[in-house]
Structures are given as C-alpha cells and as structure tokens.
Amino acid sequence: MANSDAIQVSSLPLPPMQYVNQYTDDQIRRGRAPKPPPPIQDTYHMFGNAFNTEESIIRPLESQGIKRLYPLHFDRRRELKKLNQSLLANFLDLLDLLVNCPDSPRRAEKVEDLSLLFIHIHHLLNEFRPHQARETLRVMMELQKRQRIETANRFQKHLDKVMDILQQAIQNLPEPMEIDSKLMIDTDFLMHQAKSDSGDGNTDPCYILDRIMCNIVDNMQ
C-alpha cells in the first residue's frame, strides 16, 4: 500500500510552461508565437567560459591559456600513446607520494600534472571529431547506397519474373490459323442467299439479317 501511494518524482526538471504555452497550435496558426532569438554575433558564455563565434569549434590550447606539451606538427596517434604512458607514470608517482610522503608539496604538483595531461588527451580526442563526423557520414551513405542497390536488385528480379510469365503466355497462345479456321464463314453462300432474298421485294430486311446471324452462329459451333 505504501509503495502504491509513493509519489513519483522525475529525475528531469519540468518543462518551462511559460514558454510552452506560448507555442500552442492556436498561437502558431494566428502568428502570435514568439520568434526565435537572433543568432549570436560576437561572444557568448557557456559553462562559465567565454566563446567567440568567429573562433574555430576546437580552439587551440594557447587561446585557452594552457601550455602545449607536444609540437605543432605531430602524429596524433603517437602523441596520444605518449600522453597515456605519461599519465600512468605520473599516477604511480602520486600513489608513491601518498604512501610515503602524504604531506609533501609535490603532491599538488603531481595533481596539476595529471590535470594537464588529461586536458591534452581530451583536446587531441576532440581534434578527431571532424574525422569521426566524416567517417560517420561516409558509413551512412554507404549503407544507403547498399540498401538502394538491394532494392534495385529486387525490382530487377521481379521484372525478370514478369517478363518470363509474359513470354510463356505468348508462347502458349494458339496459332492465328487455328482461330481463323474455327470462325471461318461461308461468305459465298451468304452473299448468294442475300441476293436471292433481295430479289423478292416482299421480303422483310430484318428477316434477312436474322438468317445471316443464325448462319454465322451455326458455323462457329
């Protein structure tokens, strides 16, 4: 009973209703919804740091006031391995200081060194983001290409099946002479009969046509 009456609290904050209520369907249809804010032109602050819109997405370390530990021209993979090894060595040194000399001032230095190494590793990983975005786009395009090729192949298989069915149907059709022989009508007899009937002026023309149709039907059977 206590579990059923427990109040469920969301881990996320509630949406700002003062803004949500201004973007209802009725407000948008009437054109009363607030317009989006204009794009930022100069500088802006995010997470307590100032950013400039004209700067690159991945800012260099010097612009952030951080000392660079590797040269300007370098192999990223090699430098990441070196930073990882340096990180492990400094972490072991910090553990040794904590065990042997916990009050040593070198402890703060090692913490700063570890922080600097983490910043450099994070910066190098961020420089791989454009490459990651290009590779992700390439994989998505290859997947779409493969799906379209498979769809085209399925269509081609169905088209080949339809062409085979049509070809078999054409081959199974009877010859034209067989159809004509069954529907062949003695036209000379009909013409002679029509002339003989037309010689009689008292003959009803409808009766002549009926006789012609009857002869055609008899010949078809």
C-alpha positions in Angstrom: 0.0 0.0 0.0 2.8 2.3 0.8 4.5 1.6 -2.5 1.4 2.4 -4.5 0.9 5.7 -2.7 4.5 6.7 -3.1 5.0 10.0 -5.0 6.9 9.5 -8.3 9.4 12.2 -8.8 11.0 12.8 -12.2 14.8 13.0 -12.4 14.5 15.7 -15.0 13.2 19.2 -14.4 9.7 20.2 -15.6 9.5 22.0 -18.9 9.2 25.8 -18.8 5.4 26.1 -19.1 5.6 29.8 -19.5 7.3 29.2 -22.9 5.4 26.0 -23.8 2.0 27.7 -23.5 3.1 30.4 -26.0 3.8 27.8 -28.8 0.4 26.1 -28.9 -1.2 25.2 -32.3 -3.6 28.1 -32.0 -0.9 30.6 -31.2 1.2 29.4 -34.1 -1.7 29.4 -36.5 -2.5 33.0 -35.6 1.1 34.1 -35.8 1.3 35.1 -32.1 4.1 32.6 -31.2 7.3 34.4 -30.2 10.0 34.4 -32.8 13.3 32.6 -32.2 16.1 34.7 -30.8 18.5 36.2 -33.3 21.9 34.4 -33.9 24.8 35.5 -31.7 27.2 37.7 -33.5 30.2 38.3 -31.2 30.8 36.4 -27.9 28.8 34.2 -25.6 29.3 32.3 -22.4 28.8 28.6 -21.9 29.6 26.7 -18.8 31.2 29.7 -17.3 33.6 30.1 -20.3 33.6 32.9 -22.9 33.5 31.9 -26.6 33.7 33.8 -29.8 31.6 32.9 -32.8 34.5 33.6 -35.2 36.8 31.1 -33.5 37.1 27.5 -34.6 35.0 24.9 -32.9 38.1 23.3 -31.4 40.1 26.1 -30.0 43.9 25.8 -29.7 45.4 25.3 -26.3 47.2 28.6 -26.4 44.0 30.6 -26.7 42.8 28.8 -23.5 45.9 29.7 -21.6 47.2 26.1 -21.4 50.8 25.1 -22.0 51.3 22.9 -25.0 53.2 19.6 -24.3 53.6 18.5 -27.9 54.8 20.3 -31.0 52.6 21.9 -33.6 53.3 19.3 -36.2 52.9 15.8 -34.8 51.4 12.4 -35.2 48.2 12.3 -33.1 48.3 8.6 -32.5 51.8 8.6 -31.3 51.3 11.6 -29.1 48.2 10.0 -27.5 50.2 6.9 -26.7 53.0 9.1 -25.1 50.4 11.1 -23.1 48.8 7.8 -21.9 52.1 6.5 -20.7 53.0 9.8 -19.0 49.6 9.7 -17.3 50.2 6.3 -16.0 53.7 7.2 -14.8 52.5 10.3 -13.0 49.6 8.4 -11.4 52.1 5.9 -10.0 54.3 8.7 -8.7 51.3 10.3 -7.0 50.4 7.0 -5.3 54.0 6.6 -4.1 53.9 10.1 -2.7 50.6 9.4 -0.9 52.0 6.3 0.7 55.5 7.6 1.6 55.1 11.4 2.0 51.4 12.3 2.1 52.2 15.9 3.3 54.8 16.5 0.5 54.2 19.7 -1.6 54.9 17.6 -4.7 51.5 16.0 -4.3 49.8 19.2 -5.6 52.3 19.3 -8.4 51.5 15.8 -9.5 47.8 16.6 -9.4 48.3 19.6 -11.6 50.5 17.4 -14.0 47.7 14.8 -14.2 45.1 17.5 -14.8 47.3 19.0 -17.6 47.7 15.5 -19.2 44.0 14.9 -19.1 43.4 18.2 -20.8 45.8 17.4 -23.6 44.3 14.0 -24.1 40.8 15.4 -24.2 42.0 18.1 -26.7 43.6 15.5 -29.0 40.5 13.4 -28.9 38.3 16.4 -29.8 40.5 17.1 -32.8 39.4 13.7 -34.1 35.7 14.8 -34.1 35.7 16.2 -37.6 37.3 12.9 -38.9 34.7 11.0 -36.9 31.9 13.1 -38.4 33.2 12.4 -41.9 33.5 8.7 -41.3 30.0 8.5 -39.8 28.6 10.3 -42.8 30.5 8.0 -45.2 29.2 4.9 -43.4 25.6 6.3 -43.5 26.0 7.0 -47.3 27.4 3.5 -47.9 24.5 2.0 -46.0 22.0 4.0 -48.1 23.8 3.0 -51.3 23.7 -0.7 -50.3 20.0 -0.5 -49.4 19.2 1.2 -52.8 21.3 -1.4 -54.7 19.4 -4.2 -52.9 16.1 -2.6 -53.7 17.0 -2.2 -57.3 18.1 -5.9 -57.5 14.8 -7.0 -56.0 12.9 -4.9 -58.6 15.0 -6.4 -61.3 14.3 -9.9 -60.2 10.5 -9.2 -60.1 10.8 -7.6 -63.6 12.6 -10.7 -64.9 9.8 -12.9 -63.4 7.1 -10.8 -65.1 9.0 -10.9 -68.4 9.2 -14.8 -68.2 5.5 -15.0 -67.4 4.6 -12.8 -70.3 6.9 -14.8 -72.6 5.3 -18.1 -71.5 1.9 -16.6 -72.0 2.8 -15.5 -75.6 4.2 -18.9 -76.4 1.0 -20.7 -75.1 -1.2 -18.6 -77.4 -2.8 -20.6 -80.2 -1.7 -20.1 -83.8 -3.7 -17.5 -85.8 -4.8 -20.1 -88.4 -6.4 -22.3 -85.7 -8.6 -19.4 -84.6 -9.5 -18.4 -88.2 -10.4 -21.9 -89.2 -12.9 -22.2 -86.3 -14.5 -18.9 -87.2 -14.4 -19.3 -90.9 -17.7 -18.4 -92.6 -19.0 -19.4 -96.0 -19.2 -15.8 -97.4 -20.2 -17.0 -100.9 -23.2 -18.8 -99.5 -24.2 -15.7 -97.5 -23.9 -13.4 -100.5 -25.9 -15.7 -102.7 -28.6 -16.1 -100.1 -28.7 -12.3 -99.6 -29.1 -11.7 -103.4 -31.8 -14.3 -103.7 -33.6 -12.7 -100.7 -33.2 -9.2 -102.1 -34.8 -10.2 -105.4 -38.0 -10.7 -103.5 -39.4 -7.3 -102.9 -41.9 -8.5 -100.3 -39.1 -10.0 -98.1 -38.5 -8.3 -94.7 -34.9 -6.9 -94.5 -34.9 -7.7 -90.8 -35.6 -11.4 -91.6 -32.6 -11.5 -93.9 -30.3 -10.1 -91.2 -31.6 -12.7 -88.8 -30.9 -15.5 -91.1 -27.3 -14.2 -91.7 -26.6 -14.1 -88.0 -28.0 -17.5 -87.4 -25.8 -18.9 -90.1 -22.8 -17.2 -88.6 -23.6 -18.7 -85.2 -24.1 -22.2 -86.7 -20.8 -22.1 -88.4 -19.0 -21.0 -85.2 -20.3 -24.1 -83.3 
